[in-house]
Amino acid sequence: MRRNPSYSQSTYHNYCSTVNIIKEYLQYRHRPRYQMSKIDKKFITGLLDFMQNTYRNMKSPDNPKEMLQRTLHLH
């Protein structure tokens, strides 16, 4: 995706951010590995709940921030 010129830099950045959030969600659920074939509605609703209620942006460790609604929609 990074080498494909049809994607902008911001799209690539958002993709990487989403992947990292999913990795954190899997760690939160104590499931470091998860098969794509097992992703279902329950998994997605759990991920959305995690992003809304549990996930904190740690770019600034002294002031972790909740995900904004528009950022949630982006992911």
N, C-alpha and C positions, 0 to 999 in steps of 0.2 A: 504494500500500500504506500509506503514511503517513497518508493521509486516511480510510482505511477503519476505522471504529470497531470492527469485529469482530476486529482484530489488536491485541494488546497492544503497549506500548512496547518490551518486551524482545524480542518477536518481530521487530519492525521493526529493532531494534538488531542482532540475530543475522543477519537477512537482509543488512543493510549490511556486516557483518563478513565474511560468506561471500563476498559480491560482491568485496570488497577482496582477500580471499585468492586468489580466482580470478584477479583482475587481476595480482596478484604472481606467480602461477604462470605465467600467459601471458608475463609479462616474463622470468621465469626461463627459459622455453623459447624466448625470442626470437621470440615470436609475439604481438605486441600486439593483433592482431585474430584472431578465430576464429569461424567460422560455427557456429551452433547445430546445423545438420544434420550437422556433422562430429564432434560429441561422441559417443564410443563407449566401450566398455569399457576400451580402452587409455588413453583420455584420463582417465577416472575413476580408474583404478588409479594412473596417474601423479600425479594431483592428490592422492590419498590418501597416496602415498609422499612427495610434496613436503610435505604438512602434517605427517607424522610425523617426517621426517628432516631437512628443510631449513628450513622456515618457522620464523621466530622472531618473537615478539610484540615490537614495538619501541616500546610505550608508554613504556617506560623505556629509552632508548638506552644508558645505562650498564650495564644489566643485562638484555639480551634473553633472553626465556624461551621454552623449547620449549612446544609445545601439549600440554596435559594430555589424557589419554585421554578423559575425559568431555566435554571441549570438542570433541575430534575427533568424537565420536559426535553431538554436538549439530549440527555442521555437516554 
